[in-house]
């Protein structure tokens, strides 16, 4: 019996004959099984039908007798053939062999493609997400074997650090949509394909074992995995199972400014002022307003908080997969599969930070842009922080797919899947924090000088230490308790999906129609020590600081130190000589060991701080910001695919229409502030008192028609042109659809904040236009230019505005409290334009070759740094980029060098602390270039060794605010070296 996959994955065919894959599209789960049940013989040189977004792709080397089954060149040829024969714009990366993907991270592989760049995790330097043609995050939909994957993060994008690259079969990036699969991506649809038992009949075994070493962490950690696949019962039943354990340790040094807040200075605050008294005010009715030098009317940005920390992260991931296939006859194929992943990330953090308020700054120096480049703040406290962050993300997806061939021209496809993702299902604490230091009487007249650009320097403290004594920077005799933050987050995302298709094809025409139902239910619940205000139980730094609160910390808990020499390679700047590495568990244990302040007098306890009364243990309370979002989407679609000749040239036309209707039910718990009170032991801390919480539920819905048209003309056998027009949408993140305003109980002076959801948000909509010229001038070589335009409307803008809430008074000013309220709204439209250039060259049989591409993008809505309105808008994510991969691949030896460059780009609106008078301040990511090397050697047919070096030149990642000298973050995450062995049988 000839199986579905057997004829599609032939590795050589006598006489040059080959099999053609399924004509037309297949259901999203067609990727779960190969499709040659409907394959037909063709003459050599005819076109291999490219897969739709949900389909698996064939082994393109079956198109010729000189087959390269494995290796870099074989992978590139398969990728090229898919690109060449696809009706739309698609780029593909294929495994070089079973268990051998080009990179150890899926996103790292994707960045090699035209128009694709990566977003790195600052903590670890790991590729975490992708941007396609300037659209990142939720604008790109990621499918697993053609199915939607649940994500407990609350967004719609997939964190690629949770997706292991080992045993991945293929990555496909569809830049134009297939209406029978999805139209939920303005950027691109990424399809990750896993192997199936019928991909190749018989028995297969792949084993990988190795490990990695990050130079800063200095710990070699393991990776080990195995894959087994076997068909039996005359190749009518197949089973495939794989499992892999991966661990990565990373030590990262960081310097940070939590936010550059825009506001107004009074003239008396500026350097050179001769005012005897300085009382900055914006209140025209106050007595201070009568003195002109007190009036706040000079625009400037200042640092809300400055500090540095070191982070040691242990990332452990377990991936498991099971796939079963049954083909009782040529007309029936059933596939059942289950994908499981479990990622545990633990991070130890040690650092320091200083907090600033604009009205307390003096001797202020501003540059020509209004950036505060020097200042002094009297009485500045110093905080040493230690934290242990922990998260467990567990995801399981199970699916079933049935294909039925009713007649030679008529077939049916049915697919169902269930995916459940859980964040911290074991109820673990997400973050335990220790915050100690000195202030009050020991506060420092301190400032931070900005001396250079964020690309090569970080700000410098002009003095530090108790009362400015730098020699006592870490004097344990004056370090006391400040705040104790504990948080626990539990999210759950459940996705149910059904799809049914009917396909009719005859000669050069095929028609596909069907429907889909997708239900996504997301819930969020958190607990913390903010709700009951236990975080302030021992605030005040202890007796030496003289604020009446806090207790001294035993010296043995402060004994571990981290030197700060050569903190950020290649950056100018200096830090205090060392950090204190305090263990938050021991810190909390010490404070809890002091006893119950309700039954005894404990000097330093913040009496009256907490509700319910603090009884000696840092218990967590349920956060009222919990929410539940249910989203149901119904879709119907039809697509036609026509092949023919136009003036003697091969022509292909693909036209489709999709209708989608989405219903949203959003619920949460709301409450309003009734008053704000100051801390009795720390003037920087505030507590908000609320009305009782009430349940709030809203419903909304929307529906759209989404057409698409792809046309491709082969001017010659080697020169092709194509054009594509489509309309796509991207839905807002689930976690922004809450119907309530969330105000934190614990706030800081001069930084009152609130966040609001918007359940009525409409999706982003985009009309997309593509035009491409492709020249396939030699086997495994091509040159292509692709221009694109995206007209996007309904942008979801993260707006921020200052407003009063329920008339509550700010006790630090005596005036109505002004909160910075962040909320997403549907906003303006914008056009994004770009050109992608790709060149792949293999130099005959020499073994040498390269793959290079560049992308140039712009928009009619660039960022305007002079716009001070709270509704400022710009398209995020846009950056020119270029990638180059040079390689040698011959006689079982491979070596590859990859260079990836991305220009500066606007990442988002909003910073870690965003209390600006001018709305959501921007975050820019600086230009970066990274070089990676990898090599492997086939010792025998079944045994190979491999090595990899990432970030060879020790590139750092840095971000800045509105202007280039407003550093926000710089991360130095070092180099990583990987090595191991692979066995294949």
N, C-alpha and C positions, 0 to 999 in steps of 0.2 A: 504493500500500500504506500502510495506517495503522500507524505504528510504536508501540512501547510508550510512548515518551515524548511522541509528537506529540499524542496526545489528552489526556494528563495536564497538559501545560503550555501549553494553549491560552490565549491572552491575551484572548479575547473570543469569545462564542458568540451567534450571531444568535438572537433570540427568547427569550433567557434560558435556553436549554437548557444543560446542562453534563454533563460526564463524571464518573462515579463511579470512584474508584480501586479497586484490588484489595480485595475483601472478605476479612476475616480477615488473618492474619499472613503474612509472607513470610520467607524465610531471611535470615540476617544479610547476605548479599550482595545482597539485593534493593535495598539502597540504592545498589548499583553501577549500577542501571539503573532507569528509570521503569517503572511497572507497568501501564499501561492496556491491555495485551494482553487482560486479563480485565475491562476496564471495561464498564459498561452504562449506557445512557441512563437518566436519572431526571428527575422533575419538579422544577421550581424549588422551592427551599425544603427539599428532602429533605437528609438528612445525608450529608456526605462522610465516607467511612470513614477513620479516622485510621490512620496507619501503626504497625506494631509497631516495636520498638526497632531492628531492623536495616533498616527500610525507608526509602526516600526519601519525602519528603512532597510533595504537589502544590502548585502555585501556587494558593493559596486565593483569589486575586482572580478566578479563573475562575468563582466562584460568583455573580457579578453583572455587570451590564453597565457600571456606573460603576466601571471597573477602574483601580486605581492600580498600575501594573506595577513602578515603581521608587520609591525614596525611603523616608523614615522611615515615613510612614503606610502605604505598601504593605507594608513589612516587618512592621510591627506587626499589620496585618490578617491576614497569612498566619500569623503566630505565634498570634494569637487563635483563628483557625479550627481550627488543629491542636489546641490546648488544649481547645477546646469539643467536638470530635468524638472525642477519644481515649477509649478505654474505661478507661484508667488515668490516673494523675496525671503529666502531662508539661508541660514548658515549653520553648519553642522560640525561637531567635533566627535569623532568616533574613537573607541578604545583601540589601542594598537594591537592588543591581544586580550584574551580573556584574563581578567584580573589585572590589566595593565592600562590604566588611564593616564593621559599625558601629565596630569598634575595631581597633587594630593588633596586639592580642594576644588570643588566644582566651579566656584566663582573664579578661581585663578585660571582655569581653563577657558572660561567664557570670555575673559578679557582679551584673549588672543584674536577675537573676531572683530570685523569692522563694525564700528559704531557702538561697541560694548566697552565699558570701563567699570572698574570695581570701586566699592566703598569699603574701607578697612575699619575693623574694630580697633579703636585706639588702645584698649587694654592689651590686646594680643597681637595687633598688626595683621590679623587674619582677614582675608577677604570675606566680608559679611553679607554684602548685597551688591547688586549691579545697577548700572545706569545704561540705558540703551537710547541712543540719539538724544541724550540730554534728559531723559525721563527715568527717574529712579524709583526705588521703593515700591509702593503700591501700584505704580503705573505699569509694572511688569508682572504678568501672571505666571506663576510657576506650577506646572503640572507634573505629577509623578505617574509615568505610564499613561498619560492622557487624562488623568483625574485630578480634581482639586484636592489639595492637602489642607487639613486643618492646621491652624497656627494659633497657639494660646497666647501669643504676644499681643493680639488684638488688632494687628495690622493685617493686610492681605498679602504682603510680600513674605517670602521665605527667607529665614536666616540661614545662609549657606554654610555657616559653621556647623549646623546641625545635620548636614547632608554629606555623608562620606562619599569620596570619589572611588574608593576601591569597589570593584565589581560593577561599576556603572558601565553600561554598554554604549550609550550615546547621549549627547546633548544636542538639541536642535533649538535654534532661536528663530522664530517666525516673526518677521517684521511687518508682514501683511497678514491679515486674519483669514482664517477659514471659518465661515459662518456656521458650519456643522459642528464645530468644536467649542468655540468661545469667541466673543467679541469684547472681552473685559480687560483689554490691555491697550493703552495708547502707545506705550513704549514697545513692548514685544511680549510674545508668549514663549516661555522657555519650557521645553518638554524634556524631562529626564527619563531615559529608557533603561530599564533593567533587563538582564538576560532572562530567557525562558528555556525550558527543557527542549522544546522542538526547534530552537534556533539551529541546533546541530544534533543529529541523531547519534545515539550511542551513549557512551560514558565519558564524562569529562570531570577532571579534578584540577583545581587551582588552589595553591597555598601561598600565602605571603607572610613573611616574618621579618621584622626589622624594628627600627626605632628612630627617634629624633632627638636632637640636642640643640637647645637654644643657647647661644654663647653667654648671655647674661645669667640665665638660670643655672647653667652648668650641670644639669641633671639629664642623663640619658634615659628616655622613657620608651616603652614598647608599643609596637603595633603588631597584631597577629590576626590572621583571618584565613578562612577556607571556604571554598565553593565546591559543591558536588552536584552533578547533573547526570541523569540517566533516563533513557527510554527503554521500554520493554513491551512485552505482549505484542510483538511484531510492529513495534514503533507506534502503537496506538495509545499508549499511556506514558507520560513523562513526569518526572519529579525533579525539582531543583531546590536546593537549600544553600544558604550562605550565611555566614556570621563573621563579624570582625570587631575586634576591640582596638580602639585607638586612644592614646593619651598624648597630650601636648602640655608641656610646662613652659611658661613664659614669665620672665621678669621684665618689667617696664618702668622706666623712669619718666616722670611727668612734671611739668610746670604748668600752672593754670591760672587763669583769671575767670571766675565763674560767670561774670557778665559785665559788659560795659554799658553803664546806665546813662542815658541822655537826660539832661535836665538843665537847670539855670543857676548860675552862680551870681552872687552879689559882688559888686566891685571891691568891697572890703575884704573879700576872700582871696583876691589875686595877689601874687607876689609884687612887692613894692608899695602896697597900700599903707597909708599912714593913719588910718582910722584907729582911734583909741579904743573903740568898742565895735565889735562886729556882731550883728544880730540879723543874719539873712532871713528875709521873709518875702512871701508872695501875697500876703494878706494886706490889702490896701487899707483896712480898718484898724490895723495894729499900730501901736505907738512907734514901733521900729521903722515903719514905712516912711515916717516923716523925715528920716535921714536918708538921702539918696543913695549913699554907699551901701545901705542895707537891702536895697531892692534887687531881687533876683531877676536879672534881665540879660545875662550873658550866657550864651549857649555853650555847653561843654559836656563831654563824656568822661566819666570816672570809673575806676575799678571798684566793683561792689565787694569782691573778695579776691585776695591774692594768696597763692601758696604753691606747694610742691608735694609730691608723694611718690612712693614706690609701691608697685603692685606685683605680687607674685600670684599667677593664675595657674591652676591645675584644671585642665579640660579633659574629661574622660567621656568617650562615646562608645556605645555598643549598638551596632546595627545588625539586624537579622532579617532574613527574607526566606519565604517559602512559596514556591509556585508549583501548581499541579495542572497538567493538561491532559485532556482525554479527547481522542478523535476516533470514534467508532466507525466512521465512514468518511468518504471524501466530502460529504455534504454537511457534516456536523463537527464543530470544534468548541469545546468547553474549556475555559481557563479560569482557575481560581488562584488568587495570590494574596499574600499577607506581607506587609512591610512594617517592620518595627524599629524604632530608634529610641535610645535613651541617652540623653546628654546631661552630665553633671559638671557644673562649673563652680569651683571654689576659688575665691580671690582674697588674699591677705593684703591689707593696705596700711601703710604707715606714712604720715605726712604732717604738715603744719598748714595753718591758714590765718590770715588777718582780715577783719571785717571793717568796711569803711562806710560812712554816711556823708552825702554831699554837703549837707548844711554844717558839718563839723570840720570840713577841710579848710586849711589856711595856707598862705604862701603858695597859692596855686599858680602853676605855669601851664599855659595852653599853647599848643602849636597852631599853625595856620588853619588846621581843620577843626579845631576845638577839642582835640584830644588832650586830656590831662597828662602831661609828661613829667610832672613833679608836683609834690605837695607835702604838707605835714598835717598830721591829725594827732592832737593831744590825747593822751589816755588810751591809746590803742591797745586792746587786749591781744594776747597771743594764744592760739589754740594748737595743741598737738593732738592729732587724731589717729586712732587705730580702728580698723574695721575688718570684719570677716563677712564677705558677701557669699551667698550660696544659692544656687538655683538647680532645680531638677526639671528638665523638660522631657516628657514622655509622649511619644506619638505612635499611634498604630492605625494602619489603613488596611482594610480588607476589601477585596473586590471580586466580582464574578462577571465573566463575559461569555456570551453564547453567540455563535455565528451559525446561521442556517442558510444553505444554498438550496433555494426552492426549485429553480430552473437554471439553465446555463446563463440566463440574463438577469435573474432576479434573486436577491439575497436579503436576508434580514439580520440585524445585529441588535443585541440587547446587552446593556451593561448596567451594573449596580455597584455602588461602593459606599463604604462607611468609614469615616476617619474621625478619630478622637485624639485631641491633643490636650495635655494637662500640664500646667506649670505648678510645680511643688505639690504633687498629689499626696505626699507624705506629711504635709503640714509643717514643713521645716521653716525656720526663721530665715528670711531672705537676707537680712543685714543686722548684725550686732555691731554697735558703735561705741567707742570710748572717746570722749572729748575732754581733755584736761588742759591746764595752762595757767596763766596768770593775767591779771588785769587790775582794774580799780586803782589802788594806790601804786601799783607796779606797772600801770599802763605806760606805754612808750609813746613819746612824741615821734611818730614814725611816718615815713612816706615811701612811695615806690616810684623809682625813676624809670621812664621809658627812654632807652638810649639808642634803639635801632628798630629794624623791621622784624615782623613776626616770622620771616623766612630764615633768619639767621641770628636772632637774639631774643632773650627773654628779659623782663623787667628786673630791676635790682633794688633790694631794700637799702635805704640810705642809713638806717640804723636798726638795731634789734636788741632784744634782751630785756630783762626786768629794768624798768626806768631807763632804758637805753644803754645798759651795761652789756656790751656784746660778750664779755667773758663769762657772763652768767646765763647765756642763752638756754642751756638745759640744766640749770641749777635745780636739783630735785627738792631742795629745802623750801622752795616757794611754789611748787607746782601742785595745784589742787583740782578738784573735780569741777566740771562745767556741766555738760549735758550728756544724757544717755539715750540715744536713739536706737530703737529696735523696730524693725518692720517685718511683716510676713505677707507675702502676696500669693494668692491662689487664683489662677485663671483656668478656664475650661472652654474649649472650642470644639464643637461637634458638627460635622458636615455629613449630610446624607445626599446622595446623588443618584438619579436614575436617568437613563437615556435609551431611546429606541429609534432605530433607523431602518429605512428601506432603501435599497440601491437597485437601480435598473440600468443596465448598460447594454449597448448594441453598437457594434462596429466602433466608430470614432466618437460616440456620444454616450455620456452617462448622466444619470439624474439621481440625486440623493435628497431624501426628505426625512424629517423626524422631529422629535421633541425631547425636551429635557426638563427635569425638575431638580432643583437644588435648594436644600434648606441648610442654613448656617445659624447655629445658636451659640452665642458667645456670652460668657458670664465672667464677672470680675468681682473679687472680694478681697479686701485687705484688712490687716490688723496692725496696730502700731502703738507706740507710746506717746503719740501726739494727741490722740483722741481723749485720753484720760489725763494728759499733761504730765505723765510720769517722767518725761524726758527732762523736765526742769526740777526734779526732786532735790538734787544736790548742786544746783547751779550757783555760781558765785566765785569759784576758784579757791576758796579756803581763806583762813584768817589773814595770811600775809597780804592778800589783795584788799582786805578791809571792806568788803561789800556785804558782809553779814551772812553769807551763804557759802556752801561748799566745804569740803574737807580736804586736808592734805593727803596726797597719795604716797604710800610707802615707797621708799627709794628702790626696793627690789623689783617693783612692778615697772620701773622706768629705766632699768639697767641696760636693756638692749638698744643699741644705737646703729644707725646706718650712715656712713660717711657720704658726703654729697659732691666729692671731687669728680670732675669730668662728667657731670650729670647728663648733659645732652650733647653728644658728639657733634662738632661743627657749629655749635651755637655759642655766641658771646653772652656773658652774664655771669653772675655769681649768686650763691645762696649761702645761708648760714652753714656752718661746718658740718652739721649732722642733724639727723632726724631721730626722734624717739619712737621705737617700735613697741608700743604698748598693746598687750593682749586684751581685747575687749571682754573676753570671758572672765579673766582673772580680775579685771577692773570691776565688772558688775558683781562678781562674787564678793569682792572686798566691800563694796557699798552695801550689798544685801546683808553682809555679816555684821553691819553696825546695829541691826535690830529693827524693831517696829517703832517708828516715830509716833505712832498713835498711843503707845503704851509706855513710852519713856521719852525723856528729853535727849535728843541727839543734836548737839551743836553743829550748825551748818546745814540742817535740813530746812528746806524752803517751805515754811509753815503756810498752810492754806493754798498750796499750789494746785492741788489735784482733786479731780472728781471721777470716781469715788476717792475717798482719802487714801493716800499711799500708805501701805502697811508693811513696807520693807522689801518687797519683791517687784521687779520691773515687769509686771504683767502687761500683756498687750490687750487692747480694746478694739472691737470691730469698728472699722471705718465706715461712716455713713455714705461714702462715695461709691459703694458697691452698685453694680448695674447688671442688667440682663438685656441682651439684644437678640432678637430673632428676625432673621431675614430669609424670605422665601422668594425664589426666582423661578418663573415659568418661561420657557422658551420654545418657539417653533421656528423651523428653518427649512430652506430648500436651496439646492445648489446644482447648477448644471455645468458640465465640463465637455467642451467641444474641441476636437482635433481635426485639422484639415490642412489644405494648401491654400495659399494666397499668392497668386502670381508665380506659382512654382516653388514657393518657399513654405516650409513647415510653419503652421500657425496653430496657436492654442488659445482658447478663450474660456475663462472660468468666471461664472457670474452667480452670485448668491444673495439671499435676503434672510435676515434673522429678525424676529420679533421677540422682545423680552419685556416681561412685566415683573416688578419687584415690589413686595409688600414688607414693611418693616414695623415691628412692634418693639418699642423701647421703654424700659422701666428703670427706675432708680429711686433714691431717697433724698429728699430735699429738706433744707432748714435754712433759717436766716439768722444773721448775727443780731444780738440784742445789746452787747456791750463789749468793750475791749479793756483789759486790765493789764498793768505793768507787773513785772516780776518784782518781788520784794528783795531779791538778792542779786539781780542782774538787770541793769537798765536797758540792755539791748533786746531783752526777751519780752514778748507780748502774748497774752492769752485771750482768745475770742470765746465769748459766751453765746450760746445759741438757743433758739426756740426748739421745741421737740421736733423730731424729724417726721416727715410725712411721705407716704408713697406717691410717686408720680409716674403715670403711664401715658405714652402717646403712640399714635399710629400714623404712618405716612406711606405713600406709594408713588411709583412713577413707571412709565413704560415708553419704549422707543423702538423704532424701526432702524435696523442697521444693515445697509446694503454693502456689497463689495463687488469689485470687478477687476480681474487680472487678465492681461493679454500679453502674449509672448510670440515674437516673430523671429525665425531663424533666417537672417539675410543670407548666410552661407552656413556650411557645416560648423564653422568655428566662430562666426560672429552673430551674436544674438542681441536683440533689444527687447525690452519689456516695459510695460506701464501698468500701474495699479492705482485704483481709487477705492477708498473704503471709509466707512464711518464706524468708529469704535467708542467705547466708553470705559471709564475707570471709576469704580465706586469708592466713596469715602471709607476710611478705616472704620471698622466696627466700634472701636473704643472712643470715637468722637461723636457717636450718635446718642450719647446719654442725654436725657431730658432735663437734667438738674444742674444747678450751679454749685460747685464744690469749693468751699472755703476751709482752709486748714485751721485747726484749733491753735497750733503753735505758730506764731509769726515773729518776725524780727522788726525792730524799729526802722522806719524808713523803707520798708520792703513788704507792704501789705499786698498779698496776691490772692487771686481767685481764678478758677478755670471753669468754663462752661461748655457743655456739649450742645449739639444742634441736631436733633433727630430728623429734621426736615431737609437736611442737606441733599441736594441733587448731585448726581454723578458728573464728573468731568466728561465732556463730549468733544470728539475730534473728527474733523474731516481730514483724511490722509491721502497724499498724492506721492507716488513714486515713479521715477523713470530711470532706466538703467541700460547701459551698454556693456556687454560681456564678450571678451575675446578669449576663446579657448584654443590658444595657438599651438599647444603641444600637450602630449599626455602628461597629466599631473601638473600642468602649468596653465595659468590664466591671468588676465588683467581685466579689472572691472571698475566702472565708475557708476555710482548710483546717487542721484539727487532726490531729495525728499522735502516735502512741505507738510506741516501739521498745523491746522487751524483749530485751536483749542478754545472752548468756551466753558463757562461754569466753573472756573478755577475755584477750588476750596481755599480761601485765604485765611491764614491763622492770624486774625486781627487781634490787637490788644488796645484797650482804651482805659483811661483813668476815670473812675466813677465812685460815687458814694453808694453804700448799700444799707438800706433800712435806717438811714439817719444816725448810725452809731458814731460815737466821738472817739477820735484818736487821743489817748491820754497824754501822749508826748508833745502834742501841739495844741490841744484844747479845741481844735476845729473838727468838723466832720471828717471821718476817716476816709482817705482816698485809696481805693484798691486798684491795682492794675489787673484788669479782667481780660483773660485770653479766651477767645472763642472763634471757632471756624464758621465762616459764612461763604456763600456762593458769591463770587466776585466777577472780575473782568474776563475778557478774552485776550488771547495772544496768538501770535504766529511764530512757529519755530521752523527754520530753514537749515538745510545742511547738505553736505556732499560727503560720500564715503568713497574712498579709493582703496582697492585691494589688488595685491600682486603676489602671486604664488609661482615660484620657479624651482623646478628640480632639474639639475644639470645631468641629463641622461642617466647613465649607469654609474656615474662617478660616486654616488652616495651623498653628494653635497646638494643643498638646496636652502631656500628660505621662504618665509611667509611674512609679508609686510602689509600693513594697512594704516590708513590715516583717516580721521573724521574731522570735519570742520563744520561748526554749527554757529548760528546766531539767532536773534529774535528781535521783533519790533518792540518788545517790552524788557529791555535790559534794566539792571538795577541802577537807580539814581541815588547816589550817596548824599545828594543835597536835599532830597525830599524828606522833610521832617514831619509830614502828616502821619497820623496813626494808621492810615489805610494804605500806606505805600505798598506797591506790588511789583514783582518781577518774576520771571520764569526761573525756577531753581534747576540745578543740575547740569546746566549747559557748560560744556568745556571742550575745547579742541583736544584730541588725543591721537596717539600713534603707538603702534605695536610692531615689533620686529622679532621674528624667531628664525635664527640660523641654525642649521643642523648638518650632521653627517650621520648616515645610516647605511651600513654595508657590512656584510659578512658577520651579522649578529652583534655588531658593535654600534652603539648610538651615543651621540653627544649633542646636546641642544643648549643654546643660549637664548634667553628671552629678555627683551628690553621693553618695558612698558612706561609710557609717558602720558601724563594728564595735566593739562593746564589748570590754573586757578579757576574755581567755580563757586557759585553761590549754592551752598548746601541746603539751607533752610532759613526761615524766619523764626527767630527765637533763640535764646541762649540759656545756659543752665539756670541762671538767675536773670529774669527779664522784668525789670521794673521801670523801664525807660518811659519818659514823658512823651516819647515820639513813637510809641507802639512797639511792635515786635522787632527787636534789633536783629540784624542779619548775622549769619554764621557762614564765613567763607572758608573753603579748604584750599590751602596753598598748593602751588605747582609741585608735582612729585615725579620722580623717575626711579624705577626699581629694576634691578638686573637679577635674574635667576638662572641657575645652571643645573642641568641634570644629565645623567649618563647611565647607560646600562650595557651589560655584556652577556650575551648568551653563551654560557660555558658549554652547555650541551643543548640538544633540542628541547629538553624538558627543564633545564635548570639555568637561571640567570641571576645576576647580582645587579644592584642599582644603587646610585648615590644621587643626592640632590642638595643644592645649596641655595637658599632663598635670601633675598635682600643682601646680595654679595657686598655692596658698598655701604651698608649700614645706614640706609635712608631713614629719616625720621618723618613723622606725620605732624603737621601743624595747621592750626586754624586761626582765623582772626575775625574781628568784628567789622564795623562799618568802614573803617580805614585800615590800611595795611599794617600800621604799627600798633593796632589794638589786638595784641595776642590774646587768644582765648585758651588754647591748649597746644602743647607740644609733647608728643610721645616718642620716646626712643625705645624701640622694642627689639633691636638687635638683629642678628643673623640666625638662621635656623639651618641645621644640617641633618639630613635624613639618609639612612642607608638600610639595606636589607637584601633579602633573597626571595625569589619567586620560583615555585615549582608548578609545572603544568603537565598533566597526563591525559 
